[in-house]
């Protein structure tokens, strides 16, 4: 059993060490920029929809309850919305450490996967918001 774990760990280490960190850094910066842009678009389209009339409803129950608290709730909602940006920005900009190359690659690859998934999610959210607004205004 231990031999199987050792082989798997060696295979995973080789896989992670095969990543070129400089190329990965460039892709991470682009994914982070898209993430920030999509989050801003989500906030903008949500605010436009909520201010358009009472027929629009926030589907996120946490955000909806915070929006009911007016300005303080809105600020709290924004803080919660942008909180994931802190670790993702750190993981994107952490420098390569020659004494711990595997650990840096684990962080970078994890950030890449998380940002790719978040970007796909927010494309859906913003697309849904824009579709709803287009149906209302057009």
Backbone as JSON, one array per atom type, in Angstrom:
{
  "sequence": "XXXXXXXXXXXXXXXXXXXXXXXXXXXXXXXXXXXXXXXXXXXXXXXXXXXXXXXXXXXXXXXXXXXXXXXXXXXXXXXXXXXXXXXXXXXXXXXXXXXXXXXXXXXXXXXXXXXXXXXXXXXXXXXXXXXXXXXXXX",
  "N": [[0.82, -1.2, 0.0], [1.9, 1.28, 0.83], [3.8, 1.63, -1.13], [2.24, 2.19, -3.38], [1.19, 4.7, -2.65], [3.56, 6.16, -2.58], [4.35, 6.08, -5.26], [2.2, 7.43, -6.44], [2.44, 9.94, -5.27], [4.93, 10.73, -6.28], [4.29, 10.81, -9.01], [2.38, 12.89, -9.01], [3.97, 14.98, -8.1], [5.83, 15.22, -10.2], [4.04, 15.98, -12.2], [3.1, 18.5, -11.24], [5.52, 19.92, -11.14], [6.02, 20.17, -13.78], [4.81, 22.42, -14.74], [5.24, 25.62, -16.14], [6.08, 28.32, -14.39], [6.24, 31.04, -15.05], [4.63, 31.31, -17.37], [2.24, 30.46, -16.27], [1.82, 32.48, -14.39], [1.24, 34.69, -16.06], [-1.19, 33.86, -17.17], [-2.71, 33.67, -14.86], [-2.88, 36.34, -14.02], [-4.44, 37.41, -16.09], [-6.82, 35.89, -15.75], [-7.51, 36.77, -13.18], [-8.0, 39.48, -13.67], [-10.24, 39.28, -15.34], [-11.98, 38.1, -13.51], [-12.29, 40.18, -11.62], [-13.43, 42.15, -13.26], [-15.83, 40.86, -14.05], [-17.08, 40.6, -11.57], [-17.51, 43.29, -10.96], [-19.27, 43.94, -13.06], [-21.37, 42.28, -12.31], [-22.23, 43.47, -9.91], [-22.97, 45.99, -10.91], [-25.03, 45.35, -12.83], [-26.84, 44.14, -11.13], [-27.52, 46.25, -9.39], [-28.7, 48.03, -11.24], [-30.89, 46.51, -12.03], [-32.28, 46.17, -9.58], [-32.94, 48.8, -9.03], [-34.62, 49.35, -11.09], [-37.2, 48.61, -10.7], [-39.89, 47.17, -8.69], [-40.3, 44.61, -9.61], [-38.04, 43.12, -9.91], [-35.98, 40.75, -8.29], [-33.53, 39.88, -5.95], [-31.78, 36.93, -6.19], [-29.94, 35.69, -4.58], [-30.04, 34.72, -1.34], [-28.61, 35.71, 0.91], [-27.46, 38.12, 0.0], [-29.83, 39.44, -0.68], [-31.05, 39.81, 1.83], [-29.17, 41.47, 2.99], [-29.28, 43.69, 1.26], [-31.73, 44.71, 1.98], [-31.13, 46.07, 4.23], [-30.39, 48.55, 3.52], [-27.98, 51.15, 3.02], [-25.85, 50.34, 4.76], [-26.11, 47.57, 4.68], [-25.64, 47.17, 1.97], [-22.95, 47.92, 1.76], [-21.83, 45.94, 3.39], [-22.52, 43.7, 1.87], [-20.99, 44.17, -0.44], [-18.43, 44.0, 0.69], [-18.38, 41.3, 1.46], [-18.66, 40.16, -1.06], [-16.31, 40.86, -2.42], [-14.38, 39.71, -0.85], [-13.2, 37.13, -1.5], [-11.3, 37.94, -3.29], [-8.94, 38.64, -2.04], [-7.31, 36.29, -1.14], [-7.07, 35.14, -3.68], [-5.77, 37.1, -5.22], [-3.4, 37.24, -3.8], [-2.39, 34.62, -4.22], [-2.05, 34.77, -6.94], [-0.03, 36.67, -7.24], [2.1, 35.83, -5.67], [5.54, 35.3, -5.2], [7.94, 33.19, -6.85], [9.57, 30.74, -4.98], [12.69, 29.52, -4.63], [13.46, 27.59, -2.77], [11.16, 26.24, -2.18], [9.71, 25.06, -4.48], [7.68, 23.26, -5.23], [5.54, 23.77, -3.46], [4.83, 26.39, -4.19], [3.95, 25.95, -6.78], [1.74, 24.33, -6.28], [0.04, 26.18, -5.01], [-0.25, 28.07, -7.09], [-1.41, 26.55, -9.21], [-3.76, 25.75, -7.96], [-4.97, 28.26, -7.59], [-5.33, 28.93, -10.26], [-7.23, 27.01, -11.11], [-9.35, 27.68, -9.37], [-9.88, 30.36, -10.12], [-10.56, 30.02, -12.83], [-12.9, 28.5, -12.59], [-14.48, 30.3, -11.09], [-14.66, 32.44, -12.88], [-16.12, 31.28, -14.97], [-18.51, 30.79, -13.6], [-19.32, 33.44, -12.94], [-19.64, 34.52, -15.48], [-21.99, 33.25, -16.22], [-23.73, 34.32, -14.26], [-23.64, 37.12, -14.76], [-24.49, 37.07, -17.41], [-27.1, 36.09, -17.06], [-28.18, 38.21, -15.55], [-27.97, 40.3, -17.44], [-29.61, 39.3, -19.44], [-32.09, 39.31, -18.15], [-32.38, 42.07, -17.7], [-32.38, 42.99, -20.35], [-34.72, 41.82, -21.31], [-36.56, 43.25, -19.82], [-36.16, 45.97, -20.51], [-36.19, 46.04, -23.3]],
  "CA": [[0.0, 0.0, 0.0], [2.78, 2.44, 0.9], [4.46, 1.77, -2.43], [1.28, 2.86, -4.24], [1.16, 6.12, -2.26], [4.82, 6.76, -2.97], [4.31, 6.26, -6.72], [1.22, 8.47, -6.74], [3.03, 11.23, -4.86], [5.97, 11.04, -7.25], [3.6, 11.19, -10.25], [1.79, 14.21, -8.81], [5.07, 15.94, -8.01], [6.33, 15.44, -11.56], [3.01, 16.74, -12.91], [3.12, 19.9, -10.79], [6.79, 20.54, -11.49], [6.07, 20.37, -15.23], [4.23, 23.72, -15.06], [6.12, 26.78, -16.26], [5.47, 29.31, -13.5], [6.12, 32.35, -15.71], [3.43, 31.26, -18.21], [1.1, 30.36, -15.36], [1.61, 33.82, -13.82], [0.56, 35.5, -17.05], [-2.59, 33.42, -17.27], [-3.39, 34.0, -13.61], [-3.18, 37.78, -14.02], [-5.58, 37.61, -16.99], [-8.01, 35.35, -15.11], [-7.86, 37.65, -12.07], [-8.59, 40.69, -14.24], [-11.59, 38.91, -15.78], [-12.75, 37.89, -12.28], [-12.62, 41.51, -11.07], [-14.37, 42.78, -14.19], [-17.14, 40.2, -13.98], [-17.68, 40.97, -10.29], [-18.01, 44.66, -11.11], [-20.46, 43.87, -13.91], [-22.45, 41.68, -11.53], [-22.74, 44.51, -9.01], [-23.63, 47.02, -11.72], [-26.3, 44.86, -13.38], [-27.76, 43.91, -10.0], [-28.03, 47.55, -8.95], [-29.61, 48.55, -12.27], [-32.13, 45.72, -11.97], [-33.01, 46.47, -8.34], [-33.46, 50.17, -9.11], [-35.56, 49.46, -12.22], [-38.58, 48.45, -10.24], [-40.12, 46.11, -7.69], [-40.47, 43.29, -10.21], [-36.76, 42.42, -9.84], [-35.7, 40.17, -6.98], [-32.2, 39.3, -5.8], [-31.94, 35.49, -5.94], [-29.02, 35.27, -3.52], [-30.74, 35.09, -0.11], [-27.76, 36.52, 1.79], [-27.39, 39.47, -0.58], [-31.15, 40.05, -0.59], [-31.28, 40.28, 3.2], [-28.27, 42.62, 3.22], [-29.79, 44.84, 0.51], [-32.87, 45.25, 2.72], [-30.6, 46.91, 5.3], [-30.03, 49.8, 2.85], [-26.58, 51.43, 2.71], [-24.94, 49.5, 5.57], [-26.19, 46.22, 4.12], [-24.99, 47.18, 0.67], [-21.5, 47.92, 2.01], [-21.49, 44.6, 3.88], [-22.62, 42.79, 0.73], [-19.8, 44.39, -1.27], [-17.27, 43.44, 1.4], [-18.44, 39.83, 1.33], [-18.5, 39.81, -2.47], [-14.93, 41.02, -2.85], [-13.48, 39.03, 0.09], [-12.37, 36.1, -2.14], [-10.25, 38.56, -4.09], [-7.69, 38.74, -1.26], [-6.42, 35.13, -1.32], [-6.8, 34.89, -5.1], [-4.74, 38.06, -5.65], [-2.14, 36.8, -3.18], [-1.91, 33.43, -4.92], [-1.65, 35.18, -8.28], [1.18, 37.49, -7.22], [3.15, 35.29, -4.82], [6.77, 35.09, -5.96], [8.47, 31.83, -6.82], [10.57, 30.53, -3.94], [13.51, 28.39, -5.07], [13.56, 26.55, -1.75], [9.86, 25.54, -2.1], [9.08, 25.17, -5.8], [6.46, 22.46, -5.3], [4.49, 24.47, -2.73], [4.4, 27.52, -5.0], [3.18, 25.42, -7.91], [0.43, 23.89, -5.75], [-0.75, 27.39, -4.81], [-0.55, 28.68, -8.39], [-2.35, 25.7, -9.94], [-5.04, 25.85, -7.24], [-5.54, 29.56, -7.92], [-5.75, 28.85, -11.65], [-8.48, 26.25, -11.15], [-10.39, 28.46, -8.69], [-10.23, 31.52, -10.94], [-11.25, 29.57, -14.04], [-14.26, 28.12, -12.19], [-15.2, 31.52, -10.69], [-14.95, 33.21, -14.09], [-17.23, 30.6, -15.66], [-19.7, 31.04, -12.8], [-19.75, 34.83, -13.07], [-20.15, 34.72, -16.85], [-23.39, 32.84, -16.15], [-24.47, 35.27, -13.44], [-23.76, 38.39, -15.49], [-25.34, 36.79, -18.56], [-28.48, 36.02, -16.58], [-28.59, 39.57, -15.21], [-28.16, 41.07, -18.67], [-30.8, 38.75, -20.12], [-33.26, 39.82, -17.43], [-32.5, 43.5, -17.98], [-32.77, 43.17, -21.77], [-36.15, 41.47, -21.44], [-37.35, 44.3, -19.19], [-36.03, 47.25, -21.18], [-36.38, 45.98, -24.76]],
  "C": [[0.86, 1.26, 0.0], [3.48, 2.69, -0.43], [3.55, 2.49, -3.42], [1.19, 4.35, -3.94], [2.44, 6.84, -2.72], [4.84, 7.03, -4.47], [3.35, 7.38, -7.11], [1.78, 9.85, -6.4], [4.12, 11.67, -5.84], [5.36, 11.49, -8.58], [3.01, 12.59, -10.14], [2.87, 15.3, -8.73], [5.63, 16.24, -9.39], [5.33, 16.27, -12.37], [3.06, 18.21, -12.53], [4.42, 20.61, -11.18], [6.91, 20.77, -12.99], [5.49, 21.73, -15.65], [5.31, 24.79, -15.11], [5.46, 27.93, -15.5], [5.32, 30.67, -14.19], [4.9, 32.39, -16.64], [2.17, 31.22, -17.34], [0.79, 31.71, -14.73], [0.87, 34.73, -14.78], [-0.91, 35.14, -17.18], [-3.36, 33.77, -16.01], [-3.77, 35.48, -13.55], [-4.39, 38.05, -14.92], [-6.87, 37.09, -16.36], [-8.46, 36.22, -13.94], [-8.51, 38.93, -12.57], [-10.02, 40.42, -14.72], [-12.5, 38.72, -14.57], [-13.2, 39.23, -11.69], [-13.65, 42.2, -11.96], [-15.76, 42.18, -14.12], [-17.84, 40.51, -12.65], [-18.25, 42.38, -10.34], [-19.27, 44.7, -11.97], [-21.64, 43.26, -13.16], [-23.06, 42.71, -10.59], [-23.52, 45.55, -9.8], [-24.98, 46.54, -12.23], [-27.31, 44.58, -12.27], [-28.36, 45.22, -9.52], [-29.0, 48.15, -9.96], [-30.94, 47.82, -12.19], [-32.94, 46.06, -10.72], [-33.61, 47.87, -8.36], [-34.47, 50.34, -10.24], [-37.01, 49.29, -11.76], [-38.72, 47.28, -9.29], [-40.26, 44.71, -8.3], [-39.18, 42.48, -10.18], [-36.49, 41.96, -8.42], [-34.28, 39.62, -7.0], [-32.37, 37.83, -5.41], [-30.99, 34.95, -4.88], [-29.65, 35.68, -2.19], [-29.9, 35.94, 0.85], [-27.69, 37.96, 1.29], [-28.74, 40.17, -0.47], [-31.42, 40.59, 0.81], [-30.38, 41.47, 3.53], [-28.76, 43.87, 2.49], [-30.98, 45.47, 1.21], [-32.42, 46.14, 3.87], [-30.09, 48.25, 4.76], [-28.51, 49.96, 2.72], [-25.62, 50.53, 3.48], [-24.95, 48.07, 5.05], [-25.52, 46.11, 2.77], [-23.47, 47.13, 0.82], [-21.06, 46.54, 2.51], [-21.53, 43.57, 2.75], [-21.41, 42.93, -0.19], [-18.55, 43.81, -0.61], [-17.23, 41.93, 1.28], [-18.18, 39.39, -0.11], [-17.04, 39.84, -2.89], [-13.92, 40.36, -1.91], [-12.64, 37.94, -0.59], [-11.23, 36.67, -2.99], [-8.91, 38.56, -3.35], [-6.82, 37.5, -1.44], [-6.11, 34.84, -2.79], [-5.74, 35.85, -5.63], [-3.39, 37.68, -5.05], [-1.56, 35.61, -3.93], [-1.43, 33.78, -6.33], [-0.28, 35.87, -8.26], [2.28, 36.97, -6.31], [4.36, 34.94, -5.69], [7.23, 33.64, -5.82], [9.61, 31.77, -5.8], [11.41, 29.32, -4.34], [13.63, 27.26, -4.05], [12.26, 25.74, -1.62], [9.13, 25.58, -3.44], [7.77, 24.38, -5.91], [5.29, 23.18, -4.62], [3.95, 25.65, -3.53], [3.55, 27.03, -6.16], [1.81, 24.91, -7.45], [-0.49, 25.1, -5.58], [-1.18, 27.99, -6.14], [-1.57, 27.87, -9.18], [-3.73, 25.74, -9.28], [-5.73, 27.17, -7.55], [-6.05, 29.57, -9.36], [-7.1, 28.14, -11.78], [-9.62, 27.05, -10.52], [-10.82, 29.65, -9.53], [-10.97, 31.12, -12.21], [-12.7, 29.21, -13.7], [-15.08, 29.36, -11.82], [-15.56, 32.36, -11.92], [-16.11, 32.59, -14.87], [-18.54, 30.87, -14.92], [-20.22, 32.46, -13.02], [-20.16, 35.2, -14.49], [-21.63, 34.35, -16.88], [-24.24, 33.84, -15.38], [-24.7, 36.58, -14.18], [-24.64, 38.2, -16.72], [-26.8, 36.72, -18.18], [-29.0, 37.41, -16.22], [-28.87, 40.4, -16.46], [-29.38, 40.6, -19.45], [-32.06, 39.28, -19.47], [-33.47, 41.3, -17.72], [-32.92, 43.76, -19.42], [-34.24, 42.86, -21.97], [-37.03, 42.58, -20.86], [-37.34, 45.59, -20.03], [-36.33, 47.21, -22.68], [-37.74, 45.47, -25.13]]
}
